[in-house]
Amino acid sequence: MARPLDGIKVIDLTNMLMAPYTTQVLGDMGADVIKVEAPEGDPIRKIGPFRNPGMGPIFLNTNRSKRSIVLNLKTEEGHAAVIELIRGADLIIYNRRPQVMERLGLSYDAVKAVNPRIIYAGVFGYGQDGPYAAKPAFDDLIQGAVAIPSFAQIAAGGGAPTYSPAAIVDRCVGLWAVGQINAALFHQCRTGEGQRIDIPMFEMMTTFVLGEHFSGQTFEPPIGPPGYARILSSDRRPYPTRDGYVCVMIYTDRHWQAWFEALGTPDKFADDPRFASMTTRTENIDSIYAELAELLLTRTTDDWLALFEAADIPAMPLHSPESLLTDEHLEAVGFFKTVEHPSEGTIRDMSVPAIWSETQPAPDRLAPRLGEHSEQVLREIGFDDERIANMITSGVTSTPAN
């Protein structure tokens, strides 16, 4: 079956999590993603547990649908090889700082001189016109810079600021990059024009966080502090029940009316001025959520879920990391698949979470061993066996040990 990006060639100069996640999505969509790794490999390979060194679970779950070639870009021969790869590519994506790409002889001007139609996408920390331009960036740092831990502290009612327990910056910016790159590919296909795209983490995540938390600061002059009261309420949380927890979202007028009808107190929706509108509920959200939390303690989780289902009020049970893996819905849609990896044996893989009627994205290969495709890719750009052998001997490239 054809996939939407079949025929697109991507030179992937990325490592760690954010940008490799981007290129995995592009690879699942059909792009031929050539992952260029340093001789020591992507550092994320080294995060275990392992069956074999260099093939840790985060790497396996962020690098499928790619081929791996080892190139030491600091050598003349390694640089020459990547230039030949770029010559026939549609897209180059990197997550080094632009200053590093300049030192490697792979600035946009240098790459454009080789391939004027190429899309040159950088996914890095900060926009290049500000004082942070040359600073390194990681998920935790950007979370702090866009106030996520501070908002978490407010929502918790005090205590220490805390990071999100997921790599939310890396994943969000990675997906944002997919959208930007696909739009650039569309433009390239229509016009033949390439271009440079800078995708800074700090700026993107600022829009992500302030989309709901700009609040009164949206207006000039400001008419209130930043922060969306409902999200920052300390009682916006999985609610304890008599025997566990439940997640419920009583939000619209209809939800609240159905809630009070299910409780046998239908008049309260009209009689209590706090519930008159979305505005009044937001203004009184702390007291509303506190009362809700107290009431939910009086019945079991199953009792509440049955009531919410009957009233058509959005609700879900609270999963643990373990129970998520056996969720009945994910099982019914075939989300988790058991597959055979050539070197790692039986592993569990996740499906592409989108359904296409004609060109369904899907992985075409599992995550590669370090340098698994070095010889294959070098031959594709015209390197002969003697040249490849010399590159292996000199450490410019490598192949798996067995």
Summary of the structure (lengths in Angstrom):
residues: 402
radius of gyration: 25.5
end to end distance: 32.3
largest distance: 85.6
contacts: 1194
relative contact order: 0.14
helix: 44%
strand: 13%
